[in-house]
Amino acid sequence: MSHAFLPSAVAIARRVRRGEAGPLAAARQSLAAIERGEADLRAWSHVMPAEALDALDPAAIAGGVLAGVPVGIKDVIDVAGMPTGHGAPALAAGTQAFDACAVGMLRAAGAIPIGKTVTAEFAFRTPGPTRNPHAPSHTPGGSSSGSAAAVAAGMVPVALGTQTGGSMIRPAAFCGVVGFKPSFGRVFRDGMKLTCESLDTIGWYANGVEDAQAVAQALLDEPDADDRADRTPTIAVQLGNPRAELSAEGRAEIARIQAVLGAHGVRCVSVEAERETARLLRAHDVIMHYEFARSLAPVVERRADAVSAALRQAVVEGLAIGAGQYREMRALQAELRHGWRRLYDGADAVLTPSTPGPAPRGLAHTGDASFNKIWSVLGWPCLHLPTAFNPAGLPLGMQLVGDWESDRALLALGRKLHHLLIQQGE
């Protein structure tokens, strides 16, 4: 697939604020890029018509941190004037009257929601039609497949996604873009279809950490402070997972990353957390299925014919989980959420795989989320950084995880480390 990249979100906004480009110029470029590439990529469930741009007020766009930046919105999040289909084609998708809160905040920062991106059915397992921009016969990941692929293909510089298990970080890894999942609860979820009340988190994709930081300025009510710039960070390296084996390619890339960081004075310390990982994976299974089943049971009861067999089975399994077991797992979640000091005392972040390896071949499955689920249960912020390509042209990378509500600090550290890794690869 050919990729015709727009400028970065930061560059677009800077040019608009300086009067060097019109507020709608990048949006028109975005629509043209989608028109050229969508037949092959299939990343969009709805795209705004070009004439709709004429109805926008340029003055309302021109001043914000995301001035004139076109963005994609995962199709479980409402955008005024666009349908929300939840990746379930058999269910009628009505046009929404209002933006979701996060979309409204992006607009207030000058961004232009350009369309809705493909999601797996109700952000679960059954994939949509999106292809991987680097290898169309390989999965782009899920459930935020359309958002990650659209950014990777250069159709938009930024797109919103969501994560319940690994739905932000896994597509970022497979499509080779920066993916950021904030701390649980940091981004308002009003206007988003919630399927798991205790796990669902809105995040975003970009082609660089600087762009991800710009979105954070719009969506995270937190000072953009970097208290780590003047000291050498310590990174805890956690590779073990009882449900997934890191591939030889993945292990070699993590080792290369450690060597590069070590050569720049970064202290990398191996950490074993097998017991905690196993407990958290179990907690994710219980919490996710319990909440998902109760959220989607009304849909299955009324329109079982309109949803997949996998979704129906997940509802059956979730409804069989008792409230006592669910409360026990929620208690474990609360206990470990604030356990950074006990597990990673002295570390500024955890370096861990995003996926077992590069995007697997095939489009019927979205890949293994085992390296993501424990962080989703903890609610800690996660940042995927693309770092290399394998000989077949598939992206490789790593995941950085930060302590609860250390979102801006994690982004600042990630930007610093990513610069070292990219510099090394040039």
LOLORO-986770 format. One record per residue (C-alpha): residue number from 1; z, x, y. Coordinates in Angstrom, 3 decimals, decimal comma. Layout:
% residues N
{torfi->NUM&Z->Z&X->X&Y->Y} $
...
END
This chain:
% residues 426
{torfi->1&Z->0,000&X->0,000&Y->0,000} $
{torfi->2&Z->-0,767&X->1,253&Y->3,500} $
{torfi->3&Z->2,203&X->1,450&Y->5,863} $
{torfi->4&Z->1,535&X->1,132&Y->9,617} $
{torfi->5&Z->4,931&X->1,785&Y->11,166} $
{torfi->6&Z->6,114&X->0,337&Y->14,429} $
{torfi->7&Z->8,230&X->2,587&Y->16,640} $
{torfi->8&Z->11,957&X->2,659&Y->15,877} $
{torfi->9&Z->14,129&X->-0,162&Y->17,183} $
{torfi->10&Z->15,814&X->2,265&Y->19,572} $
{torfi->11&Z->12,453&X->3,454&Y->20,920} $
{torfi->12&Z->11,124&X->-0,106&Y->21,340} $
{torfi->13&Z->14,214&X->-1,239&Y->23,230} $
{torfi->14&Z->14,249&X->1,868&Y->25,420} $
{torfi->15&Z->10,608&X->1,347&Y->26,451} $
{torfi->16&Z->11,201&X->-2,331&Y->27,201} $
{torfi->17&Z->14,313&X->-1,641&Y->29,289} $
{torfi->18&Z->12,447&X->1,018&Y->31,276} $
{torfi->19&Z->9,502&X->-1,301&Y->31,900} $
{torfi->20&Z->7,151&X->0,982&Y->29,926} $
{torfi->21&Z->6,253&X->-1,812&Y->27,475} $
{torfi->22&Z->6,226&X->-5,578&Y->27,658} $
{torfi->23&Z->9,121&X->-7,450&Y->25,997} $
{torfi->24&Z->6,744&X->-9,121&Y->23,514} $
{torfi->25&Z->4,523&X->-6,125&Y->22,732} $
{torfi->26&Z->6,353&X->-4,939&Y->19,594} $
{torfi->27&Z->6,575&X->-8,502&Y->18,261} $
{torfi->28&Z->2,793&X->-8,823&Y->18,527} $
{torfi->29&Z->2,410&X->-5,500&Y->16,710} $
{torfi->30&Z->4,765&X->-6,758&Y->14,022} $
{torfi->31&Z->2,810&X->-9,960&Y->13,469} $
{torfi->32&Z->-0,404&X->-7,949&Y->13,197} $
{torfi->33&Z->1,189&X->-5,594&Y->10,632} $
{torfi->34&Z->2,391&X->-8,568&Y->8,584} $
{torfi->35&Z->-1,069&X->-10,133&Y->8,660} $
{torfi->36&Z->-2,603&X->-6,888&Y->7,386} $
{torfi->37&Z->-0,148&X->-6,212&Y->4,594} $
{torfi->38&Z->1,484&X->-9,428&Y->3,464} $
{torfi->39&Z->-1,114&X->-10,357&Y->0,823} $
{torfi->40&Z->-0,121&X->-7,232&Y->-1,123} $
{torfi->41&Z->3,591&X->-6,993&Y->-0,236} $
{torfi->42&Z->4,652&X->-10,673&Y->-0,362} $
{torfi->43&Z->7,803&X->-10,010&Y->1,637} $
{torfi->44&Z->7,799&X->-13,131&Y->3,833} $
{torfi->45&Z->8,582&X->-16,769&Y->3,106} $
{torfi->46&Z->7,823&X->-17,812&Y->6,705} $
{torfi->47&Z->6,293&X->-16,008&Y->9,690} $
{torfi->48&Z->6,312&X->-17,334&Y->13,237} $
{torfi->49&Z->2,860&X->-18,185&Y->14,625} $
{torfi->50&Z->1,635&X->-15,774&Y->17,293} $
{torfi->51&Z->1,421&X->-18,553&Y->19,868} $
{torfi->52&Z->5,161&X->-19,168&Y->19,502} $
{torfi->53&Z->5,760&X->-15,873&Y->21,307} $
{torfi->54&Z->4,319&X->-17,423&Y->24,456} $
{torfi->55&Z->7,222&X->-19,882&Y->24,534} $
{torfi->56&Z->9,814&X->-17,094&Y->24,746} $
{torfi->57&Z->11,371&X->-16,065&Y->28,041} $
{torfi->58&Z->10,576&X->-12,347&Y->28,558} $
{torfi->59&Z->13,416&X->-12,001&Y->31,059} $
{torfi->60&Z->15,942&X->-13,053&Y->28,401} $
{torfi->61&Z->14,640&X->-10,322&Y->26,086} $
{torfi->62&Z->14,280&X->-7,344&Y->28,372} $
{torfi->63&Z->17,822&X->-6,096&Y->28,947} $
{torfi->64&Z->19,701&X->-5,800&Y->25,666} $
{torfi->65&Z->20,379&X->-3,014&Y->23,186} $
{torfi->66&Z->17,637&X->-4,521&Y->20,965} $
{torfi->67&Z->15,273&X->-5,511&Y->23,801} $
{torfi->68&Z->11,962&X->-6,661&Y->22,333} $
{torfi->69&Z->12,778&X->-5,541&Y->18,772} $
{torfi->70&Z->11,169&X->-7,765&Y->16,095} $
{torfi->71&Z->13,514&X->-8,487&Y->13,174} $
{torfi->72&Z->13,197&X->-10,106&Y->9,768} $
{torfi->73&Z->15,862&X->-12,547&Y->8,568} $
{torfi->74&Z->16,685&X->-13,076&Y->4,895} $
{torfi->75&Z->15,887&X->-16,622&Y->3,858} $
{torfi->76&Z->19,488&X->-17,648&Y->3,251} $
{torfi->77&Z->20,271&X->-17,304&Y->6,981} $
{torfi->78&Z->19,199&X->-19,982&Y->9,460} $
{torfi->79&Z->16,768&X->-19,328&Y->12,299} $
{torfi->80&Z->16,116&X->-22,112&Y->14,804} $
{torfi->81&Z->12,652&X->-23,579&Y->14,389} $
{torfi->82&Z->12,128&X->-22,029&Y->10,937} $
{torfi->83&Z->12,761&X->-23,394&Y->7,433} $
{torfi->84&Z->15,528&X->-22,037&Y->5,203} $
{torfi->85&Z->14,378&X->-22,118&Y->1,582} $
{torfi->86&Z->17,037&X->-19,987&Y->-0,224} $
{torfi->87&Z->14,332&X->-18,596&Y->-2,505} $
{torfi->88&Z->14,156&X->-21,925&Y->-4,337} $
{torfi->89&Z->10,552&X->-23,138&Y->-3,874} $
{torfi->90&Z->11,123&X->-26,457&Y->-5,653} $
{torfi->91&Z->13,763&X->-27,522&Y->-3,114} $
{torfi->92&Z->12,601&X->-28,901&Y->0,236} $
{torfi->93&Z->13,256&X->-26,475&Y->3,082} $
{torfi->94&Z->13,807&X->-28,282&Y->6,356} $
{torfi->95&Z->13,275&X->-26,707&Y->9,756} $
{torfi->96&Z->16,601&X->-25,599&Y->11,215} $
{torfi->97&Z->17,797&X->-26,797&Y->14,607} $
{torfi->98&Z->20,069&X->-23,822&Y->15,323} $
{torfi->99&Z->20,358&X->-20,102&Y->14,719} $
{torfi->100&Z->22,998&X->-18,690&Y->12,440} $
{torfi->101&Z->25,679&X->-16,910&Y->14,451} $
{torfi->102&Z->24,384&X->-13,422&Y->13,553} $
{torfi->103&Z->20,847&X->-14,408&Y->14,537} $
{torfi->104&Z->22,103&X->-15,762&Y->17,847} $
{torfi->105&Z->23,892&X->-12,470&Y->18,498} $
{torfi->106&Z->20,697&X->-10,546&Y->17,773} $
{torfi->107&Z->18,805&X->-12,758&Y->20,214} $
{torfi->108&Z->21,504&X->-12,187&Y->22,838} $
{torfi->109&Z->20,866&X->-8,452&Y->22,403} $
{torfi->110&Z->17,132&X->-8,991&Y->23,044} $
{torfi->111&Z->15,841&X->-9,078&Y->19,451} $
{torfi->112&Z->13,033&X->-11,413&Y->18,364} $
{torfi->113&Z->13,410&X->-13,035&Y->14,901} $
{torfi->114&Z->9,849&X->-12,807&Y->13,648} $
{torfi->115&Z->10,208&X->-14,645&Y->10,346} $
{torfi->116&Z->12,125&X->-15,269&Y->7,128} $
{torfi->117&Z->12,052&X->-12,694&Y->4,327} $
{torfi->118&Z->11,881&X->-13,393&Y->0,617} $
{torfi->119&Z->15,130&X->-13,596&Y->-1,339} $
{torfi->120&Z->15,941&X->-14,043&Y->-4,987} $
{torfi->121&Z->16,780&X->-17,662&Y->-5,825} $
{torfi->122&Z->19,986&X->-18,470&Y->-3,907} $
{torfi->123&Z->20,459&X->-14,696&Y->-3,521} $
{torfi->124&Z->21,191&X->-14,430&Y->-7,255} $
{torfi->125&Z->19,133&X->-12,954&Y->-10,111} $
{torfi->126&Z->15,744&X->-14,670&Y->-10,336} $
{torfi->127&Z->13,436&X->-12,515&Y->-8,191} $
{torfi->128&Z->10,903&X->-13,651&Y->-5,649} $
{torfi->129&Z->7,315&X->-12,374&Y->-5,421} $
{torfi->130&Z->7,979&X->-9,264&Y->-3,275} $
{torfi->131&Z->6,496&X->-5,936&Y->-4,420} $
{torfi->132&Z->7,883&X->-2,445&Y->-3,949} $
{torfi->133&Z->5,912&X->-0,808&Y->-1,092} $
{torfi->134&Z->5,919&X->2,550&Y->-2,895} $
{torfi->135&Z->4,911&X->1,274&Y->-6,339} $
{torfi->136&Z->3,884&X->-2,389&Y->-6,661} $
{torfi->137&Z->4,572&X->-2,462&Y->-10,402} $
{torfi->138&Z->8,228&X->-1,473&Y->-9,821} $
{torfi->139&Z->10,977&X->-3,790&Y->-8,587} $
{torfi->140&Z->11,912&X->-3,712&Y->-4,897} $
{torfi->141&Z->15,443&X->-4,703&Y->-5,922} $
{torfi->142&Z->17,248&X->-7,872&Y->-4,991} $
{torfi->143&Z->18,314&X->-10,178&Y->-3,717} $
{torfi->144&Z->17,337&X->-8,932&Y->-0,231} $
{torfi->145&Z->13,959&X->-7,765&Y->-1,513} $
{torfi->146&Z->11,791&X->-9,073&Y->1,311} $
{torfi->147&Z->13,907&X->-7,551&Y->4,065} $
{torfi->148&Z->14,029&X->-4,082&Y->2,509} $
{torfi->149&Z->10,335&X->-4,076&Y->1,621} $
{torfi->150&Z->9,267&X->-5,320&Y->5,075} $
{torfi->151&Z->11,154&X->-2,476&Y->6,767} $
{torfi->152&Z->9,857&X->0,079&Y->4,270} $
{torfi->153&Z->6,274&X->-1,107&Y->4,840} $
{torfi->154&Z->6,610&X->-0,818&Y->8,621} $
{torfi->155&Z->6,269&X->-4,533&Y->9,338} $
{torfi->156&Z->9,559&X->-4,684&Y->11,256} $
{torfi->157&Z->11,948&X->-1,887&Y->12,242} $
{torfi->158&Z->15,039&X->-3,946&Y->11,355} $
{torfi->159&Z->15,841&X->-6,831&Y->8,993} $
{torfi->160&Z->18,962&X->-8,735&Y->7,956} $
{torfi->161&Z->19,996&X->-9,059&Y->4,317} $
{torfi->162&Z->23,132&X->-10,055&Y->2,438} $
{torfi->163&Z->25,232&X->-8,569&Y->-0,354} $
{torfi->164&Z->27,409&X->-10,225&Y->-2,977} $
{torfi->165&Z->27,155&X->-7,514&Y->-5,626} $
{torfi->166&Z->24,453&X->-4,994&Y->-4,758} $
{torfi->167&Z->21,917&X->-7,061&Y->-2,855} $
{torfi->168&Z->21,809&X->-4,826&Y->0,257} $
{torfi->169&Z->22,246&X->-1,338&Y->-1,149} $
{torfi->170&Z->20,060&X->-1,624&Y->-4,258} $
{torfi->171&Z->16,887&X->-2,765&Y->-2,395} $
{torfi->172&Z->17,522&X->-0,061&Y->0,205} $
{torfi->173&Z->17,581&X->2,526&Y->-2,575} $
{torfi->174&Z->14,515&X->1,214&Y->-4,387} $
{torfi->175&Z->12,459&X->0,800&Y->-1,188} $
{torfi->176&Z->13,629&X->4,033&Y->0,468} $
{torfi->177&Z->15,189&X->2,707&Y->3,685} $
{torfi->178&Z->18,586&X->2,886&Y->5,335} $
{torfi->179&Z->20,751&X->-0,041&Y->4,256} $
{torfi->180&Z->24,143&X->-0,904&Y->5,734} $
{torfi->181&Z->26,670&X->-3,368&Y->4,334} $
{torfi->182&Z->29,561&X->-3,771&Y->6,783} $
{torfi->183&Z->33,182&X->-4,367&Y->5,878} $
{torfi->184&Z->33,696&X->-7,848&Y->4,473} $
{torfi->185&Z->34,283&X->-10,355&Y->7,258} $
{torfi->186&Z->33,082&X->-8,126&Y->10,099} $
{torfi->187&Z->29,859&X->-10,112&Y->10,701} $
{torfi->188&Z->30,140&X->-13,851&Y->11,313} $
{torfi->189&Z->28,538&X->-15,885&Y->8,500} $
{torfi->190&Z->28,172&X->-19,280&Y->10,182} $
{torfi->191&Z->24,658&X->-20,553&Y->9,423} $
{torfi->192&Z->24,340&X->-18,574&Y->6,188} $
{torfi->193&Z->24,268&X->-20,180&Y->2,733} $
{torfi->194&Z->27,526&X->-18,984&Y->1,178} $
{torfi->195&Z->27,591&X->-18,768&Y->-2,587} $
{torfi->196&Z->30,620&X->-16,474&Y->-2,959} $
{torfi->197&Z->33,234&X->-17,035&Y->-0,265} $
{torfi->198&Z->35,182&X->-13,850&Y->-1,032} $
{torfi->199&Z->32,211&X->-11,475&Y->-1,392} $
{torfi->200&Z->29,155&X->-12,511&Y->0,656} $
{torfi->201&Z->28,453&X->-10,100&Y->3,525} $
{torfi->202&Z->25,581&X->-9,915&Y->6,031} $
{torfi->203&Z->24,065&X->-6,450&Y->6,423} $
{torfi->204&Z->20,852&X->-4,886&Y->7,676} $
{torfi->205&Z->18,014&X->-2,472&Y->6,957} $
{torfi->206&Z->16,371&X->0,128&Y->9,185} $
{torfi->207&Z->14,272&X->3,264&Y->8,859} $
{torfi->208&Z->16,957&X->5,448&Y->10,431} $
{torfi->209&Z->20,712&X->5,430&Y->10,952} $
{torfi->210&Z->20,273&X->5,370&Y->14,741} $
{torfi->211&Z->18,552&X->1,985&Y->14,435} $
{torfi->212&Z->21,334&X->0,761&Y->12,138} $
{torfi->213&Z->23,830&X->1,806&Y->14,810} $
{torfi->214&Z->21,916&X->-0,179&Y->17,430} $
{torfi->215&Z->22,214&X->-3,322&Y->15,299} $
{torfi->216&Z->25,911&X->-2,579&Y->14,854} $
{torfi->217&Z->26,282&X->-2,596&Y->18,637} $
{torfi->218&Z->24,923&X->-6,136&Y->18,637} $
{torfi->219&Z->26,826&X->-7,496&Y->15,623} $
{torfi->220&Z->30,101&X->-5,556&Y->15,351} $
{torfi->221&Z->32,724&X->-6,098&Y->18,006} $
{torfi->222&Z->34,059&X->-2,552&Y->17,859} $
{torfi->223&Z->33,848&X->0,495&Y->20,148} $
{torfi->224&Z->31,055&X->2,910&Y->19,210} $
{torfi->225&Z->33,471&X->5,837&Y->18,900} $
{torfi->226&Z->32,830&X->8,939&Y->16,815} $
{torfi->227&Z->36,078&X->10,757&Y->16,159} $
{torfi->228&Z->34,479&X->12,955&Y->13,492} $
{torfi->229&Z->31,852&X->14,767&Y->15,517} $
{torfi->230&Z->33,921&X->17,881&Y->16,175} $
{torfi->231&Z->35,333&X->18,539&Y->12,744} $
{torfi->232&Z->33,982&X->19,272&Y->9,297} $
{torfi->233&Z->34,172&X->16,196&Y->7,075} $
{torfi->234&Z->35,584&X->15,995&Y->3,574} $
{torfi->235&Z->33,581&X->13,896&Y->1,110} $
{torfi->236&Z->34,945&X->12,493&Y->-2,154} $
{torfi->237&Z->32,209&X->12,497&Y->-4,827} $
{torfi->238&Z->32,576&X->9,677&Y->-7,361} $
{torfi->239&Z->29,901&X->9,485&Y->-10,061} $
{torfi->240&Z->31,520&X->7,820&Y->-13,080} $
{torfi->241&Z->30,902&X->4,180&Y->-13,969} $
{torfi->242&Z->31,748&X->2,580&Y->-17,330} $
{torfi->243&Z->28,737&X->0,225&Y->-17,144} $
{torfi->244&Z->25,983&X->2,511&Y->-15,905} $
{torfi->245&Z->24,762&X->5,994&Y->-16,742} $
{torfi->246&Z->23,389&X->7,977&Y->-13,832} $
{torfi->247&Z->19,848&X->9,091&Y->-14,685} $
{torfi->248&Z->18,893&X->12,750&Y->-14,857} $
{torfi->249&Z->16,892&X->12,322&Y->-11,630} $
{torfi->250&Z->19,810&X->10,633&Y->-9,917} $
{torfi->251&Z->22,265&X->13,290&Y->-11,042} $
{torfi->252&Z->19,972&X->16,097&Y->-9,925} $
{torfi->253&Z->19,514&X->14,527&Y->-6,484} $
{torfi->254&Z->23,258&X->14,061&Y->-5,986} $
{torfi->255&Z->23,773&X->17,702&Y->-6,988} $
{torfi->256&Z->21,099&X->18,778&Y->-4,485} $
{torfi->257&Z->22,733&X->16,690&Y->-1,762} $
{torfi->258&Z->26,122&X->18,284&Y->-2,474} $
{torfi->259&Z->24,580&X->21,750&Y->-2,315} $
{torfi->260&Z->22,927&X->21,040&Y->1,040} $
{torfi->261&Z->26,099&X->19,549&Y->2,506} $
{torfi->262&Z->28,184&X->22,411&Y->1,154} $
{torfi->263&Z->25,832&X->24,929&Y->2,763} $
{torfi->264&Z->26,599&X->23,236&Y->6,096} $
{torfi->265&Z->30,354&X->23,464&Y->5,580} $
{torfi->266&Z->30,966&X->19,933&Y->4,295} $
{torfi->267&Z->33,772&X->19,911&Y->1,724} $
{torfi->268&Z->32,829&X->17,881&Y->-1,381} $
{torfi->269&Z->35,640&X->17,036&Y->-3,815} $
{torfi->270&Z->35,037&X->15,364&Y->-7,184} $
{torfi->271&Z->37,119&X->12,241&Y->-7,801} $
{torfi->272&Z->37,742&X->10,360&Y->-11,037} $
{torfi->273&Z->38,472&X->6,644&Y->-10,653} $
{torfi->274&Z->37,404&X->5,265&Y->-14,030} $
{torfi->275&Z->40,407&X->2,980&Y->-14,438} $
{torfi->276&Z->40,091&X->1,450&Y->-10,976} $
{torfi->277&Z->36,315&X->1,097&Y->-11,372} $
{torfi->278&Z->36,669&X->-0,805&Y->-14,652} $
{torfi->279&Z->39,276&X->-3,139&Y->-13,143} $
{torfi->280&Z->37,148&X->-3,794&Y->-10,075} $
{torfi->281&Z->34,015&X->-4,484&Y->-12,110} $
{torfi->282&Z->35,971&X->-7,064&Y->-14,086} $
{torfi->283&Z->37,294&X->-8,564&Y->-10,849} $
{torfi->284&Z->33,765&X->-8,840&Y->-9,480} $
{torfi->285&Z->32,571&X->-10,648&Y->-12,606} $
{torfi->286&Z->35,333&X->-13,237&Y->-12,383} $
{torfi->287&Z->35,351&X->-13,776&Y->-8,616} $
{torfi->288&Z->31,573&X->-13,914&Y->-8,310} $
{torfi->289&Z->30,980&X->-16,323&Y->-11,195} $
{torfi->290&Z->33,931&X->-18,555&Y->-10,279} $
{torfi->291&Z->32,835&X->-18,971&Y->-6,654} $
{torfi->292&Z->29,087&X->-19,026&Y->-7,315} $
{torfi->293&Z->29,449&X->-21,796&Y->-9,872} $
{torfi->294&Z->31,442&X->-24,035&Y->-7,562} $
{torfi->295&Z->29,061&X->-23,423&Y->-4,680} $
{torfi->296&Z->25,900&X->-24,188&Y->-6,678} $
{torfi->297&Z->27,249&X->-26,874&Y->-9,040} $
{torfi->298&Z->26,217&X->-29,711&Y->-6,671} $
{torfi->299&Z->22,644&X->-28,359&Y->-6,597} $
{torfi->300&Z->22,502&X->-28,099&Y->-10,392} $
{torfi->301&Z->24,020&X->-31,553&Y->-10,855} $
{torfi->302&Z->21,419&X->-33,222&Y->-8,652} $
{torfi->303&Z->18,346&X->-31,007&Y->-9,124} $
{torfi->304&Z->18,689&X->-29,054&Y->-12,362} $
{torfi->305&Z->14,910&X->-29,254&Y->-12,739} $
{torfi->306&Z->14,423&X->-27,343&Y->-9,477} $
{torfi->307&Z->16,430&X->-24,214&Y->-10,332} $
{torfi->308&Z->16,077&X->-21,468&Y->-12,922} $
{torfi->309&Z->17,694&X->-21,400&Y->-16,333} $
{torfi->310&Z->19,558&X->-18,238&Y->-15,306} $
{torfi->311&Z->21,155&X->-20,024&Y->-12,373} $
{torfi->312&Z->22,101&X->-23,040&Y->-14,503} $
{torfi->313&Z->23,697&X->-20,749&Y->-17,098} $
{torfi->314&Z->25,650&X->-18,882&Y->-14,413} $
{torfi->315&Z->27,088&X->-22,173&Y->-13,187} $
{torfi->316&Z->28,140&X->-23,116&Y->-16,727} $
{torfi->317&Z->29,823&X->-19,738&Y->-17,236} $
{torfi->318&Z->31,532&X->-19,832&Y->-13,856} $
{torfi->319&Z->32,929&X->-23,319&Y->-14,291} $
{torfi->320&Z->34,536&X->-22,161&Y->-17,548} $
{torfi->321&Z->36,660&X->-19,577&Y->-15,693} $
{torfi->322&Z->40,168&X->-20,870&Y->-15,039} $
{torfi->323&Z->41,880&X->-20,888&Y->-11,674} $
{torfi->324&Z->44,680&X->-18,649&Y->-12,988} $
{torfi->325&Z->42,281&X->-15,873&Y->-13,954} $
{torfi->326&Z->40,495&X->-16,220&Y->-10,623} $
{torfi->327&Z->43,746&X->-15,923&Y->-8,660} $
{torfi->328&Z->44,719&X->-12,862&Y->-10,704} $
{torfi->329&Z->41,449&X->-11,128&Y->-9,796} $
{torfi->330&Z->41,782&X->-12,093&Y->-6,133} $
{torfi->331&Z->45,247&X->-10,533&Y->-6,152} $
{torfi->332&Z->43,784&X->-7,315&Y->-7,612} $
{torfi->333&Z->41,101&X->-7,377&Y->-4,909} $
{torfi->334&Z->43,750&X->-7,654&Y->-2,190} $
{torfi->335&Z->45,882&X->-4,902&Y->-3,768} $
{torfi->336&Z->43,114&X->-2,301&Y->-3,943} $
{torfi->337&Z->41,329&X->-3,184&Y->-0,691} $
{torfi->338&Z->43,891&X->-1,148&Y->1,250} $
{torfi->339&Z->44,203&X->1,600&Y->-1,354} $
{torfi->340&Z->42,100&X->4,296&Y->0,332} $
{torfi->341&Z->45,025&X->6,629&Y->0,921} $
{torfi->342&Z->46,082&X->6,473&Y->-2,710} $
{torfi->343&Z->42,564&X->7,050&Y->-4,076} $
{torfi->344&Z->40,818&X->9,153&Y->-1,413} $
{torfi->345&Z->43,528&X->10,581&Y->0,834} $
{torfi->346&Z->42,001&X->13,206&Y->3,090} $
{torfi->347&Z->38,394&X->12,109&Y->2,486} $
{torfi->348&Z->36,260&X->10,789&Y->5,327} $
{torfi->349&Z->33,907&X->8,953&Y->2,958} $
{torfi->350&Z->32,962&X->8,561&Y->-0,688} $
{torfi->351&Z->29,595&X->9,872&Y->-1,856} $
{torfi->352&Z->28,450&X->7,837&Y->-4,845} $
{torfi->353&Z->25,156&X->6,704&Y->-6,392} $
{torfi->354&Z->23,458&X->3,640&Y->-4,945} $
{torfi->355&Z->21,678&X->2,951&Y->-8,245} $
{torfi->356&Z->21,447&X->4,633&Y->-11,661} $
{torfi->357&Z->18,041&X->6,030&Y->-10,678} $
{torfi->358&Z->14,757&X->5,141&Y->-8,968} $
{torfi->359&Z->13,306&X->1,631&Y->-9,064} $
{torfi->360&Z->12,574&X->0,660&Y->-12,670} $
{torfi->361&Z->9,162&X->-0,587&Y->-13,703} $
{torfi->362&Z->8,728&X->-4,362&Y->-13,925} $
{torfi->363&Z->9,195&X->-7,336&Y->-11,617} $
{torfi->364&Z->11,203&X->-9,724&Y->-13,807} $
{torfi->365&Z->14,545&X->-8,072&Y->-13,024} $
{torfi->366&Z->16,009&X->-6,668&Y->-9,790} $
{torfi->367&Z->17,850&X->-3,667&Y->-11,278} $
{torfi->368&Z->21,399&X->-2,625&Y->-12,091} $
{torfi->369&Z->24,124&X->-3,287&Y->-9,474} $
{torfi->370&Z->26,956&X->-1,533&Y->-11,332} $
{torfi->371&Z->27,279&X->1,199&Y->-8,687} $
{torfi->372&Z->27,601&X->-1,444&Y->-5,941} $
{torfi->373&Z->29,896&X->-4,151&Y->-7,252} $
{torfi->374&Z->33,212&X->-2,359&Y->-6,907} $
{torfi->375&Z->32,606&X->-1,716&Y->-3,202} $
{torfi->376&Z->31,629&X->-5,353&Y->-2,710} $
{torfi->377&Z->34,932&X->-6,441&Y->-4,248} $
{torfi->378&Z->36,862&X->-4,028&Y->-2,044} $
{torfi->379&Z->34,860&X->-5,151&Y->0,977} $
{torfi->380&Z->34,478&X->-1,556&Y->2,166} $
{torfi->381&Z->31,466&X->-0,605&Y->4,311} $
{torfi->382&Z->28,534&X->0,974&Y->2,456} $
{torfi->383&Z->25,566&X->2,947&Y->3,765} $
{torfi->384&Z->22,522&X->3,890&Y->1,698} $
{torfi->385&Z->20,704&X->7,019&Y->2,862} $
{torfi->386&Z->17,221&X->7,777&Y->1,476} $
{torfi->387&Z->16,956&X->11,507&Y->0,835} $
{torfi->388&Z->13,925&X->12,316&Y->-1,355} $
{torfi->389&Z->11,096&X->11,072&Y->-3,576} $
{torfi->390&Z->10,613&X->11,786&Y->-7,262} $
{torfi->391&Z->7,277&X->13,149&Y->-8,590} $
{torfi->392&Z->6,047&X->9,570&Y->-9,095} $
{torfi->393&Z->6,600&X->8,789&Y->-5,413} $
{torfi->394&Z->9,687&X->6,609&Y->-5,901} $
{torfi->395&Z->12,582&X->6,969&Y->-3,435} $
{torfi->396&Z->15,895&X->8,626&Y->-4,276} $
{torfi->397&Z->19,076&X->8,712&Y->-2,224} $
{torfi->398&Z->22,825&X->8,288&Y->-2,069} $
{torfi->399&Z->25,483&X->5,810&Y->-1,004} $
{torfi->400&Z->28,257&X->6,614&Y->1,465} $
{torfi->401&Z->31,321&X->4,355&Y->1,387} $
{torfi->402&Z->33,976&X->4,180&Y->4,080} $
{torfi->403&Z->37,486&X->2,801&Y->4,352} $
{torfi->404&Z->38,139&X->-0,825&Y->5,229} $
{torfi->405&Z->36,914&X->-1,621&Y->8,755} $
{torfi->406&Z->35,736&X->1,951&Y->9,456} $
{torfi->407&Z->32,175&X->0,702&Y->10,007} $
{torfi->408&Z->31,224&X->2,554&Y->13,179} $
{torfi->409&Z->32,827&X->5,784&Y->11,936} $
{torfi->410&Z->30,876&X->5,539&Y->8,663} $
{torfi->411&Z->27,598&X->5,042&Y->10,528} $
{torfi->412&Z->28,330&X->8,018&Y->12,788} $
{torfi->413&Z->29,156&X->10,237&Y->9,813} $
{torfi->414&Z->26,121&X->8,978&Y->7,915} $
{torfi->415&Z->23,847&X->9,811&Y->10,830} $
{torfi->416&Z->25,248&X->13,343&Y->10,988} $
{torfi->417&Z->24,885&X->13,959&Y->7,244} $
{torfi->418&Z->21,462&X->12,311&Y->7,003} $
{torfi->419&Z->20,185&X->14,606&Y->9,744} $
{torfi->420&Z->21,291&X->17,631&Y->7,686} $
{torfi->421&Z->19,614&X->16,305&Y->4,542} $
{torfi->422&Z->16,330&X->15,362&Y->6,233} $
{torfi->423&Z->16,246&X->18,673&Y->8,086} $
{torfi->424&Z->16,625&X->20,475&Y->4,766} $
{torfi->425&Z->13,767&X->18,522&Y->3,248} $
{torfi->426&Z->11,271&X->19,301&Y->6,008} $
END
